[in-house]
């Protein structure tokens, strides 16, 4: 792992790491597509495996108790993604890669929006708490 990426991961919040994982999977799938288009079997295989490893990590770190139905749905979706990528690797087809890419981009964008919204709410809560504390100061 390059030092810049290592430092970025070590200093990131769990939310930022989630986005980094999605970005990594997307990057590897784009590289796999290039491999398929150029008939580069090694490039295709290696990048599909890297993407599958990230997707497996996303799946395996789901908190099924806290996440409830959402976690169950994501678990099933991640399993589906990996099955599609196995098919892409066996048949060297772009279509399954494009399908997974579309879903991963959508999930990444949804998580980004949720993270931004949560931060904004936290700031408002903190500002409200501060002004409430200021009001009661004697």
LOKOLVEX-104209 format. One record per atom (N, C-alpha, C, CB): residue in three letters; atom name; y, x, z. Coordinates in nm, 2 decimals. Atoms other than C-alpha are relative to their C-alpha. Last residue first. Glycine has a CB too. Layout:
<rs>
aa	at	v	u	w
Ala	CA	Y	X	Z
...
</rs>
This chain:
<rs>
aa	at	v	u	w
Unk	N	-0.11	0.02	-0.10
Unk	CA	3.30	-2.51	3.47
Unk	C	0.07	0.13	0.02
Unk	CB	-0.06	-0.06	0.13
Unk	N	-0.05	-0.12	-0.08
Unk	CA	3.08	-2.51	3.16
Unk	C	0.11	-0.03	0.09
Unk	CB	0.04	0.11	-0.10
Unk	N	0.03	0.01	-0.14
Unk	CA	2.94	-2.85	3.07
Unk	C	0.04	0.12	0.08
Unk	CB	-0.15	-0.02	0.01
Unk	N	-0.06	0.12	-0.05
Unk	CA	3.11	-2.88	2.73
Unk	C	-0.02	-0.01	0.15
Unk	CB	-0.06	-0.12	-0.07
Unk	N	-0.15	-0.03	-0.02
Unk	CA	3.03	-2.52	2.64
Unk	C	0.06	-0.12	0.07
Unk	CB	0.06	0.03	-0.14
Unk	N	-0.02	-0.09	-0.11
Unk	CA	2.66	-2.59	2.70
Unk	C	0.14	0.03	0.03
Unk	CB	-0.08	0.13	-0.02
Unk	N	0.04	0.08	-0.12
Unk	CA	2.67	-2.89	2.47
Unk	C	0.02	0.08	0.12
Unk	CB	-0.14	-0.06	-0.01
Unk	N	-0.11	0.08	-0.03
Unk	CA	2.85	-2.68	2.21
Unk	C	-0.02	-0.09	0.12
Unk	CB	0.04	-0.09	-0.12
Unk	N	-0.11	-0.08	-0.04
Unk	CA	2.58	-2.42	2.23
Unk	C	0.12	-0.08	0.04
Unk	CB	0.04	0.10	-0.10
Unk	N	0.03	-0.05	-0.14
Unk	CA	2.30	-2.67	2.22
Unk	C	0.11	0.08	0.05
Unk	CB	-0.13	0.08	0.00
Unk	N	-0.02	0.12	-0.08
Unk	CA	2.46	-2.84	1.91
Unk	C	-0.03	0.04	0.15
Unk	CB	-0.10	-0.11	-0.04
Unk	N	-0.15	0.03	0.00
Unk	CA	2.50	-2.50	1.74
Unk	C	0.02	-0.12	0.10
Unk	CB	0.06	-0.03	-0.13
Unk	N	-0.06	-0.11	-0.09
Unk	CA	2.14	-2.41	1.83
Unk	C	0.14	-0.02	0.01
Unk	CB	-0.03	0.14	-0.07
Unk	N	0.04	0.02	-0.14
Unk	CA	2.01	-2.74	1.70
Unk	C	0.06	0.10	0.09
Unk	CB	-0.15	0.00	0.01
Unk	N	-0.07	0.12	-0.05
Unk	CA	2.22	-2.71	1.38
Unk	C	-0.04	-0.03	0.15
Unk	CB	-0.03	-0.12	-0.08
Unk	N	-0.14	-0.04	-0.02
Unk	CA	2.09	-2.36	1.33
Unk	C	0.08	-0.11	0.05
Unk	CB	0.06	0.05	-0.14
Unk	N	0.00	-0.09	-0.11
Unk	CA	1.73	-2.47	1.38
Unk	C	0.14	0.04	0.03
Unk	CB	-0.09	0.12	-0.01
Unk	N	0.02	0.09	-0.12
Unk	CA	1.78	-2.76	1.14
Unk	C	0.01	0.08	0.13
Unk	CB	-0.13	-0.07	-0.01
Unk	N	-0.12	0.07	-0.02
Unk	CA	1.91	-2.51	0.88
Unk	C	0.00	-0.09	0.12
Unk	CB	0.03	-0.09	-0.13
Unk	N	-0.10	-0.09	-0.05
Unk	CA	1.62	-2.28	0.94
Unk	C	0.13	-0.07	0.02
Unk	CB	0.02	0.12	-0.10
Unk	N	0.03	-0.03	-0.15
Unk	CA	1.37	-2.57	0.91
Unk	C	0.11	0.09	0.05
Unk	CB	-0.14	0.06	0.01
Unk	N	-0.03	0.12	-0.08
Unk	CA	1.53	-2.68	0.58
Unk	C	-0.02	0.02	0.15
Unk	CB	-0.08	-0.12	-0.05
Unk	N	-0.14	0.01	0.00
Unk	CA	1.51	-2.33	0.44
Unk	C	0.05	-0.12	0.08
Unk	CB	0.06	-0.01	-0.15
Unk	N	-0.05	-0.11	-0.09
Unk	CA	1.15	-2.30	0.54
Unk	C	0.15	0.00	0.01
Unk	CB	-0.05	0.14	-0.05
Unk	N	0.03	0.04	-0.14
Unk	CA	1.06	-2.64	0.39
Unk	C	0.06	0.11	0.10
Unk	CB	-0.15	-0.02	0.02
Unk	N	-0.10	0.10	-0.04
Unk	CA	1.24	-2.54	0.06
Unk	C	-0.02	-0.05	0.15
Unk	CB	-0.02	-0.12	-0.09
Unk	N	-0.14	-0.06	-0.01
Unk	CA	1.05	-2.21	0.04
Unk	C	0.10	-0.11	0.05
Unk	CB	0.04	0.06	-0.13
Unk	N	-0.01	-0.07	-0.12
Unk	CA	0.72	-2.39	0.12
Unk	C	0.14	0.06	0.02
Unk	CB	-0.11	0.11	0.01
Unk	N	0.00	0.10	-0.11
Unk	CA	0.78	-2.64	-0.16
Unk	C	0.01	0.07	0.13
Unk	CB	-0.13	-0.09	-0.01
Unk	N	-0.14	0.06	0.00
Unk	CA	0.87	-2.36	-0.40
Unk	C	0.01	-0.10	0.11
Unk	CB	0.03	-0.06	-0.14
Unk	N	-0.09	-0.10	-0.05
Unk	CA	0.55	-2.16	-0.31
Unk	C	0.14	-0.06	0.01
Unk	CB	0.01	0.12	-0.09
Unk	N	0.02	-0.01	-0.14
Unk	CA	0.34	-2.48	-0.35
Unk	C	0.10	0.10	0.06
Unk	CB	-0.14	0.05	0.03
Unk	N	-0.04	0.12	-0.07
Unk	CA	0.48	-2.55	-0.69
Unk	C	-0.01	0.01	0.15
Unk	CB	-0.08	-0.12	-0.05
Unk	N	-0.14	0.00	0.01
Unk	CA	0.44	-2.20	-0.81
Unk	C	0.06	-0.12	0.07
Unk	CB	0.05	0.01	-0.14
Unk	N	-0.06	-0.10	-0.09
Unk	CA	0.09	-2.19	-0.68
Unk	C	0.15	0.00	0.00
Unk	CB	-0.06	0.13	-0.03
Unk	N	0.01	0.05	-0.14
Unk	CA	0.01	-2.52	-0.86
Unk	C	0.05	0.10	0.10
Unk	CB	-0.15	-0.03	0.03
Unk	N	-0.09	0.12	-0.02
Unk	CA	0.14	-2.40	-1.19
Unk	C	0.00	-0.05	0.14
Unk	CB	-0.04	-0.11	-0.11
Unk	N	-0.14	-0.05	0.00
Unk	CA	-0.03	-2.06	-1.16
Unk	C	0.10	-0.12	0.03
Unk	CB	0.04	0.07	-0.12
Unk	N	-0.02	-0.05	-0.14
Unk	CA	-0.36	-2.23	-1.08
Unk	C	0.14	0.05	0.01
Unk	CB	-0.10	0.11	0.03
Unk	N	0.01	0.11	-0.09
Unk	CA	-0.34	-2.43	-1.41
Unk	C	0.02	0.04	0.15
Unk	CB	-0.14	-0.07	-0.01
Unk	N	-0.13	0.07	0.01
Unk	CA	-0.22	-2.13	-1.61
Unk	C	0.00	-0.12	0.10
Unk	CB	0.02	-0.06	-0.14
Unk	N	-0.11	-0.08	-0.07
Unk	CA	-0.51	-1.93	-1.48
Unk	C	0.13	-0.07	0.00
Unk	CB	0.01	0.14	-0.07
Unk	N	0.01	0.01	-0.15
Unk	CA	-0.76	-2.20	-1.57
Unk	C	0.11	0.08	0.08
Unk	CB	-0.14	0.04	0.04
Unk	N	-0.03	0.14	-0.05
Unk	CA	-0.61	-2.22	-1.92
Unk	C	-0.02	-0.01	0.15
Unk	CB	-0.09	-0.10	-0.08
Unk	N	-0.13	0.01	-0.06
Unk	CA	-0.61	-1.84	-1.99
Unk	C	0.03	-0.14	0.07
Unk	CB	0.11	0.02	-0.10
Unk	N	-0.08	0.11	0.05
Unk	CA	-0.98	-1.80	-2.05
Unk	C	0.13	-0.01	0.07
Unk	CB	-0.07	-0.14	0.00
Unk	N	-0.13	-0.07	0.05
Unk	CA	-1.18	-1.48	-2.00
Unk	C	0.09	-0.10	-0.07
Unk	CB	-0.04	0.12	-0.09
Unk	N	-0.02	0.03	0.14
Unk	CA	-1.50	-1.69	-1.97
Unk	C	0.12	0.07	-0.06
Unk	CB	0.02	-0.15	-0.01
Unk	N	0.13	0.00	0.08
Unk	CA	-1.64	-1.54	-1.65
Unk	C	0.03	-0.02	-0.15
Unk	CB	-0.09	-0.11	0.06
Unk	N	0.06	-0.13	0.00
Unk	CA	-1.30	-1.45	-1.50
Unk	C	-0.13	0.01	-0.09
Unk	CB	-0.02	0.06	0.14
Unk	N	-0.09	-0.08	0.09
Unk	CA	-1.13	-1.78	-1.59
Unk	C	-0.06	0.14	-0.01
Unk	CB	0.14	0.01	0.06
Unk	N	0.02	0.04	0.14
Unk	CA	-1.43	-1.96	-1.44
Unk	C	0.08	0.08	-0.09
Unk	CB	0.03	-0.15	-0.01
Unk	N	0.13	-0.06	0.04
Unk	CA	-1.40	-1.75	-1.12
Unk	C	-0.04	-0.04	-0.14
Unk	CB	-0.11	-0.06	0.10
Unk	N	-0.02	-0.14	0.03
Unk	CA	-1.03	-1.84	-1.12
Unk	C	-0.13	0.07	-0.03
Unk	CB	0.07	0.08	0.11
Unk	N	-0.06	-0.01	0.13
Unk	CA	-1.11	-2.21	-1.14
Unk	C	0.02	0.15	-0.04
Unk	CB	0.14	-0.07	0.00
Unk	N	0.10	0.03	0.09
Unk	CA	-1.34	-2.18	-0.84
Unk	C	0.05	0.01	-0.15
Unk	CB	-0.05	-0.15	0.02
Unk	N	0.09	-0.11	0.02
Unk	CA	-1.08	-1.99	-0.65
Unk	C	-0.11	-0.03	-0.10
Unk	CB	-0.06	0.04	0.14
Unk	N	-0.06	-0.11	0.08
Unk	CA	-0.82	-2.25	-0.72
Unk	C	-0.09	0.11	-0.02
Unk	CB	0.13	0.04	0.08
Unk	N	0.00	0.04	0.14
Unk	CA	-1.06	-2.53	-0.61
Unk	C	0.07	0.11	-0.08
Unk	CB	0.08	-0.13	-0.02
Unk	N	0.13	-0.01	0.05
Unk	CA	-1.12	-2.36	-0.28
Unk	C	-0.01	-0.03	-0.15
Unk	CB	-0.10	-0.09	0.08
Unk	N	0.03	-0.15	0.02
Unk	CA	-0.75	-2.32	-0.23
Unk	C	-0.14	0.03	-0.05
Unk	CB	0.03	0.07	0.14
Unk	N	-0.08	-0.05	0.12
Unk	CA	-0.70	-2.69	-0.30
Unk	C	-0.03	0.14	-0.02
Unk	CB	0.15	-0.03	0.02
Unk	N	0.08	0.04	0.12
Unk	CA	-0.98	-2.79	-0.05
Unk	C	0.07	0.05	-0.13
Unk	CB	0.00	-0.16	-0.01
Unk	N	0.13	-0.07	0.00
Unk	CA	-0.82	-2.58	0.22
Unk	C	-0.08	-0.04	-0.12
Unk	CB	-0.08	-0.04	0.13
Unk	N	-0.03	-0.14	0.05
Unk	CA	-0.47	-2.71	0.13
Unk	C	-0.13	0.08	-0.01
Unk	CB	0.10	0.07	0.09
Unk	N	-0.04	0.01	0.15
Unk	CA	-0.59	-3.07	0.17
Unk	C	0.02	0.14	-0.06
Unk	CB	0.12	-0.09	-0.02
Unk	N	0.12	0.03	0.07
Unk	CA	-0.76	-2.99	0.51
Unk	C	0.02	-0.01	-0.15
Unk	CB	-0.05	-0.14	0.05
Unk	N	0.09	-0.12	0.00
Unk	CA	-0.45	-2.81	0.63
Unk	C	-0.13	-0.03	-0.07
Unk	CB	-0.03	0.04	0.14
Unk	N	-0.06	-0.10	0.09
Unk	CA	-0.23	-3.11	0.53
Unk	C	-0.09	0.12	-0.01
Unk	CB	0.14	0.03	0.05
Unk	N	0.03	0.05	0.14
Unk	CA	-0.47	-3.36	0.70
Unk	C	0.06	0.10	-0.10
Unk	CB	0.05	-0.14	-0.02
Unk	N	0.06	0.14	0.02
Unk	CA	-0.46	-3.18	1.04
Unk	C	-0.03	-0.02	-0.15
Unk	CB	0.10	-0.10	0.04
Unk	N	-0.04	0.04	0.13
Unk	CA	-0.24	-2.86	1.04
Unk	C	-0.05	-0.14	-0.04
Unk	CB	-0.04	0.09	-0.10
Unk	N	-0.15	0.03	0.00
Unk	CA	-0.26	-2.81	1.42
Unk	C	0.04	-0.06	-0.14
Unk	CB	0.08	0.12	0.03
Unk	N	-0.03	0.09	-0.11
Unk	CA	-0.64	-2.83	1.44
Unk	C	0.14	-0.04	-0.01
Unk	CB	-0.03	0.07	0.13
Unk	N	0.05	0.13	0.03
Unk	CA	-0.71	-2.68	1.09
Unk	C	0.03	-0.10	0.11
Unk	CB	-0.15	0.00	-0.02
Unk	N	0.03	0.05	-0.13
Unk	CA	-0.49	-2.38	1.14
Unk	C	-0.04	-0.15	-0.02
Unk	CB	0.12	0.02	0.10
Unk	N	-0.04	0.14	-0.03
Unk	CA	-0.51	-2.23	0.79
Unk	C	-0.04	-0.04	0.14
Unk	CB	-0.05	-0.10	-0.10
Unk	N	-0.10	-0.01	-0.11
Unk	CA	-0.56	-1.85	0.80
Unk	C	0.06	-0.14	0.03
Unk	CB	0.11	0.09	-0.03
Unk	N	0.06	-0.03	-0.12
Unk	CA	-0.88	-1.87	0.59
Unk	C	0.09	0.01	0.12
Unk	CB	-0.07	0.14	-0.01
Unk	N	0.09	0.10	-0.05
Unk	CA	-0.72	-2.06	0.31
Unk	C	-0.06	0.03	0.13
Unk	CB	-0.12	-0.01	-0.10
Unk	N	-0.08	0.12	-0.03
Unk	CA	-0.42	-1.83	0.26
Unk	C	-0.09	-0.11	0.06
Unk	CB	0.07	-0.05	-0.13
Unk	N	-0.07	-0.03	-0.12
Unk	CA	-0.66	-1.53	0.29
Unk	C	0.09	-0.12	0.04
Unk	CB	0.09	0.13	-0.02
Unk	N	0.10	0.01	-0.11
Unk	CA	-0.89	-1.68	0.03
Unk	C	0.07	0.03	0.13
Unk	CB	-0.11	0.10	-0.02
Unk	N	0.03	0.14	-0.02
Unk	CA	-0.59	-1.73	-0.20
Unk	C	-0.10	-0.02	0.11
Unk	CB	-0.05	-0.07	-0.13
Unk	N	-0.12	0.06	-0.07
Unk	CA	-0.49	-1.37	-0.15
Unk	C	-0.02	-0.15	0.03
Unk	CB	0.13	0.02	-0.09
Unk	N	-0.01	-0.05	-0.13
Unk	CA	-0.84	-1.25	-0.23
Unk	C	0.12	-0.05	0.08
Unk	CB	0.00	0.16	0.00
Unk	N	0.10	0.07	-0.08
Unk	CA	-0.86	-1.47	-0.53
Unk	C	0.00	0.04	0.14
Unk	CB	-0.14	0.01	-0.06
Unk	N	-0.05	0.13	-0.03
Unk	CA	-0.54	-1.32	-0.66
Unk	C	-0.09	-0.09	0.08
Unk	CB	0.03	-0.08	-0.14
Unk	N	-0.11	-0.02	-0.09
Unk	CA	-0.67	-0.97	-0.62
Unk	C	0.06	-0.14	0.03
Unk	CB	0.11	0.09	-0.06
Unk	N	0.06	-0.03	-0.13
Unk	CA	-1.00	-1.07	-0.79
Unk	C	0.11	0.01	0.11
Unk	CB	-0.09	0.13	0.00
Unk	N	0.06	0.13	-0.05
Unk	CA	-0.81	-1.22	-1.08
Unk	C	-0.06	0.01	0.14
Unk	CB	-0.11	-0.05	-0.10
Unk	N	-0.11	0.08	-0.04
Unk	CA	-0.61	-0.90	-1.11
Unk	C	-0.04	-0.14	0.04
Unk	CB	0.11	-0.01	-0.11
Unk	N	-0.06	-0.06	-0.12
Unk	CA	-0.91	-0.67	-1.12
Unk	C	0.11	-0.09	0.06
Unk	CB	0.06	0.14	-0.02
Unk	N	0.09	0.01	-0.11
Unk	CA	-1.10	-0.89	-1.37
Unk	C	0.07	0.05	0.13
Unk	CB	-0.13	0.08	-0.02
Unk	N	0.02	0.14	-0.03
Unk	CA	-0.82	-0.92	-1.62
Unk	C	-0.08	-0.02	0.13
Unk	CB	-0.07	-0.07	-0.11
Unk	N	-0.12	0.05	-0.05
Unk	CA	-0.72	-0.56	-1.61
Unk	C	-0.01	-0.14	0.05
Unk	CB	0.11	0.01	-0.10
Unk	N	-0.02	-0.06	-0.13
Unk	CA	-1.08	-0.45	-1.65
Unk	C	0.13	-0.06	0.07
Unk	CB	0.00	0.15	-0.01
Unk	N	0.09	0.06	-0.10
Unk	CA	-1.15	-0.70	-1.93
Unk	C	0.02	0.06	0.14
Unk	CB	-0.15	0.03	-0.04
Unk	N	0.02	-0.11	-0.09
Unk	CA	-0.85	-0.60	-2.14
Unk	C	-0.08	-0.05	0.12
Unk	CB	0.14	0.06	0.05
Unk	N	0.14	-0.02	-0.01
Unk	CA	-0.87	-0.86	-2.42
Unk	C	-0.04	0.13	0.08
Unk	CB	-0.06	0.02	-0.14
Unk	N	0.03	-0.13	0.06
Unk	CA	-0.50	-0.83	-2.47
Unk	C	-0.14	0.04	0.00
Unk	CB	0.08	0.11	0.07
Unk	N	-0.07	0.00	0.13
Unk	CA	-0.44	-1.20	-2.40
Unk	C	-0.03	0.13	-0.08
Unk	CB	0.15	-0.03	0.01
Unk	N	0.08	0.09	0.08
Unk	CA	-0.69	-1.19	-2.11
Unk	C	0.05	0.00	-0.15
Unk	CB	0.00	-0.15	0.05
Unk	N	0.13	-0.06	0.03
Unk	CA	-0.53	-0.89	-1.96
Unk	C	-0.08	-0.08	-0.09
Unk	CB	-0.07	0.03	0.13
Unk	N	-0.03	-0.10	0.10
Unk	CA	-0.18	-1.04	-2.00
Unk	C	-0.13	0.07	-0.03
Unk	CB	0.10	0.11	0.06
Unk	N	-0.02	0.07	0.13
Unk	CA	-0.31	-1.35	-1.82
Unk	C	0.03	0.11	-0.11
Unk	CB	0.12	-0.09	0.01
Unk	N	0.13	0.04	0.06
Unk	CA	-0.45	-1.13	-1.55
Unk	C	0.01	-0.07	-0.13
Unk	CB	-0.08	-0.10	0.10
Unk	N	0.06	-0.12	0.06
Unk	CA	-0.11	-0.97	-1.50
Unk	C	-0.14	-0.03	-0.06
Unk	CB	-0.01	0.11	0.12
Unk	N	-0.08	-0.03	0.12
Unk	CA	0.05	-1.32	-1.46
Unk	C	-0.06	0.13	-0.06
Unk	CB	0.15	0.02	0.03
Unk	N	0.05	0.09	0.10
Unk	CA	-0.23	-1.40	-1.21
Unk	C	0.08	0.02	-0.13
Unk	CB	0.02	-0.15	0.04
Unk	N	0.14	-0.04	0.05
Unk	CA	-0.16	-1.09	-1.01
Unk	C	-0.05	-0.09	-0.11
Unk	CB	-0.09	0.01	0.12
Unk	N	-0.02	-0.13	0.08
Unk	CA	0.22	-1.17	-0.99
Unk	C	-0.14	0.04	-0.06
Unk	CB	0.05	0.11	0.09
Unk	N	-0.07	0.03	0.12
Unk	CA	0.15	-1.53	-0.88
Unk	C	0.01	0.12	-0.09
Unk	CB	0.13	-0.07	0.02
Unk	N	0.11	0.07	0.08
Unk	CA	-0.10	-1.42	-0.61
Unk	C	0.06	-0.03	-0.14
Unk	CB	-0.04	-0.12	0.07
Unk	N	0.10	-0.09	0.04
Unk	CA	0.16	-1.17	-0.49
Unk	C	-0.10	-0.06	-0.08
Unk	CB	-0.06	0.07	0.12
Unk	N	-0.05	-0.09	0.11
Unk	CA	0.44	-1.42	-0.49
Unk	C	-0.10	0.10	-0.05
Unk	CB	0.13	0.07	0.06
Unk	N	-0.01	0.09	0.12
Unk	CA	0.23	-1.67	-0.29
Unk	C	0.05	0.09	-0.12
Unk	CB	0.08	-0.12	0.02
Unk	N	0.14	0.02	0.05
Unk	CA	0.14	-1.39	-0.04
Unk	C	0.00	-0.09	-0.13
Unk	CB	-0.08	-0.07	0.11
Unk	N	0.04	-0.12	0.06
Unk	CA	0.51	-1.29	-0.01
Unk	C	-0.14	-0.01	-0.05
Unk	CB	0.01	0.12	0.10
Unk	N	-0.06	0.00	0.13
Unk	CA	0.60	-1.66	0.05
Unk	C	-0.04	0.13	-0.07
Unk	CB	0.16	0.00	0.02
Unk	N	0.06	0.11	0.08
Unk	CA	0.35	-1.68	0.34
Unk	C	0.06	0.01	-0.14
Unk	CB	0.03	-0.13	0.06
Unk	N	0.12	-0.05	0.05
Unk	CA	0.48	-1.34	0.47
Unk	C	-0.08	-0.10	-0.09
Unk	CB	-0.09	0.04	0.12
Unk	N	-0.03	-0.09	0.11
Unk	CA	0.83	-1.48	0.48
Unk	C	-0.13	0.06	-0.05
Unk	CB	0.09	0.11	0.05
Unk	N	-0.04	0.08	0.11
Unk	CA	0.71	-1.78	0.69
Unk	C	0.03	0.09	-0.12
Unk	CB	0.13	-0.08	0.03
Unk	N	0.12	0.06	0.06
Unk	CA	0.52	-1.55	0.93
Unk	C	0.03	-0.08	-0.13
Unk	CB	-0.07	-0.09	0.10
Unk	N	0.05	0.12	-0.08
Unk	CA	0.84	-1.36	0.98
Unk	C	-0.13	-0.05	-0.07
Unk	CB	0.11	-0.11	0.01
Unk	N	-0.02	0.13	0.05
Unk	CA	0.88	-1.02	0.80
Unk	C	-0.05	-0.11	0.10
Unk	CB	-0.07	-0.02	-0.13
Unk	N	-0.13	0.06	-0.05
Unk	CA	0.94	-0.68	0.95
Unk	C	0.02	-0.14	-0.04
Unk	CB	0.11	0.09	-0.05
Unk	N	-0.01	-0.02	-0.14
Unk	CA	0.58	-0.55	0.91
Unk	C	0.13	-0.06	0.07
Unk	CB	0.00	0.15	0.03
Unk	N	0.10	0.09	-0.07
Unk	CA	0.54	-0.71	0.57
Unk	C	0.02	0.02	0.15
Unk	CB	-0.14	0.04	-0.04
Unk	N	-0.04	0.14	0.02
Unk	CA	0.86	-0.55	0.43
Unk	C	-0.09	-0.10	0.08
Unk	CB	0.00	-0.03	-0.15
Unk	N	-0.11	0.02	-0.08
Unk	CA	0.77	-0.21	0.58
Unk	C	0.05	-0.15	-0.01
Unk	CB	0.12	0.09	-0.03
Unk	N	0.05	-0.01	-0.14
Unk	CA	0.43	-0.21	0.42
Unk	C	0.11	-0.04	0.10
Unk	CB	-0.06	0.13	0.03
Unk	N	0.07	0.12	-0.03
Unk	CA	0.59	-0.32	0.09
Unk	C	-0.05	-0.01	0.14
Unk	CB	-0.12	-0.02	-0.10
Unk	N	-0.10	0.10	0.00
Unk	CA	0.84	-0.03	0.10
Unk	C	-0.07	-0.14	0.03
Unk	CB	0.07	-0.01	-0.14
Unk	N	-0.07	0.00	-0.12
Unk	CA	0.57	0.22	0.20
Unk	C	0.10	-0.12	0.01
Unk	CB	0.07	0.13	0.03
Unk	N	-0.12	-0.09	0.01
Unk	CA	0.34	0.14	-0.09
Unk	C	0.08	-0.02	0.13
Unk	CB	0.08	-0.03	-0.12
Unk	N	-0.12	0.08	0.00
Unk	CA	0.00	0.00	0.00
Unk	C	0.12	0.09	0.00
Unk	CB	0.00	-0.10	0.12
</rs>
